[in-house]
């Protein structure tokens, strides 16, 4: 299998990381693991290192988007062919990794996005409605159906991440990157994944991040220039 890694952005996730990393290593020991410790104060980085992951540390919290950008740079520097992104709080199950990795062997997609929307039992009603609404907007802007565009469980062909121009660095980046990659010609598909909710507390701020999403959608509806080159703000 080509070089493949996993990026786990983590903020105060020490109590989840040990079992999660052990499970990944047991199922797929060939995968490279990076935990991006995004300003944690609970020993997240130390826990990640003790369970076999590389660690990149942000001294202060910079947000999930910046953590992903740090991970993408790591993937390029390691000359990986593919990289997955997973939440570090247990919402994304290692048991679903095999479904993503099947696309590496098949070489039939450039971006694979987890899809929870076919089995939403346990998903809060407001989150289900929000996901369906925002996914319809992202899919229209991207020109391809993306049933669960807010799902951070994803896999990317690393070559498509080179010189990618992005204008966001928070949760809205997860929407922007799908649109930008689709406009670059990336083949985007989805794979069913489990819906899991437990003790984790969402870092999403409903009003602030909703406003950011609509500002992004407005920009993307006007901006179709996705030539190589990068900037973040």
Secondary structure, 3 states (H helix, E strand, C coil): CCCEEEEEEECCCHHHHHHHHHHHHHHCCCCEEEEEEECCCCCHHHHHHHCCCEEEEECCCCCHHHHHHHHHHHHHHCCCCEEEECCCCCCCCHHHHHHHHHHHHHCCCCEEEEECCCCCCCCCHHHHHHHHHHHHHHHHHHCCCCCCCCCCCEEEEHHHHCCCCCCCCCCCHHHHHHHHHHHCCCCEEEEECCCCCCCCCCCCCHHHHHHHHHHHHHHHHHCCCCCCCCCCC
